[in-house]
C-alpha cells in the first residue's frame, strides 16, 4: 500500500500546553469529543502535573446522551 493511500487521522493533534495556558484563572474550556477523547485530555494534564505544571487545573466530564463533554478548569484554588 502506498503511503498516500493511508487515510488521515480522525482527530487533529492539539498542543496541550497552549490549550492549558490559554485558560484564564477561574475559567474553564470545553473540549468536544470531536477534538479529543476525555481520556486523552486527562492523560495530558496528568503528564504536566507530574512535572509540577498546571497543578491547579482539573478535569470534569459529563455525558449528555451519547456525547461526552470534557471541561478543563483552571481553578482559583490551588
C-alpha positions in Angstrom: 0.0 0.0 0.0 1.3 3.4 -0.9 1.7 6.0 1.9 -0.7 8.4 0.2 -3.5 5.7 0.4 -3.5 5.7 4.2 -6.4 7.9 5.4 -5.6 10.9 7.6 -6.0 10.8 11.4 -9.6 11.4 12.6 -8.6 14.0 15.1 -6.1 16.8 14.8 -3.2 16.8 17.3 -3.6 19.5 19.9 -0.7 21.4 21.6 -1.9 20.7 25.2 0.5 23.3 26.7 -1.0 26.0 24.6 -4.6 24.8 25.4 -4.0 24.8 29.1 -2.1 28.2 29.2 -5.0 29.8 27.2 -7.5 29.2 30.0 -7.6 32.2 32.4 -7.7 31.7 36.2 -11.2 30.9 37.4 -12.4 29.9 33.9 -12.9 26.6 32.0 -12.7 25.4 28.5 -14.9 22.8 26.8 -13.1 20.1 24.8 -15.5 18.4 22.4 -15.3 14.7 21.8 -14.7 15.5 18.1 -11.4 17.3 19.1 -10.1 14.8 21.7 -11.3 11.9 23.9 -11.6 12.8 27.6 -9.1 10.2 28.4 -6.5 11.9 26.2 -7.2 15.2 28.0 -6.9 13.6 31.4 -3.6 11.9 30.4 -2.2 15.2 29.0 -3.0 17.0 32.2 -1.6 14.2 34.3 1.8 14.4 32.5 2.1 18.1 33.2 1.0 17.7 36.8 3.6 15.1 37.4 6.2 17.7 36.3 4.6 20.2 38.7 3.0 22.3 36.0 -0.8 23.2 35.9 -1.3 21.8 39.4 -4.4 24.0 40.0 -6.1 22.6 36.8 -8.8 19.9 36.9 -10.9 17.9 34.5 -14.7 17.3 34.7 -16.7 15.2 32.3 -20.4 15.0 31.7 -22.2 12.6 29.5 -25.2 14.0 27.7 -27.0 11.5 25.6 -24.3 9.7 23.5 -21.9 12.6 23.7 -19.3 13.2 26.5 -18.2 16.7 27.2 -14.9 17.4 28.9 -14.2 20.6 30.8 -10.7 21.8 31.7 -10.9 24.0 34.7 -8.2 26.5 35.8 -9.3 26.8 39.4 -8.7 29.8 41.6 -8.0 27.4 44.4 -4.5 25.9 44.5 
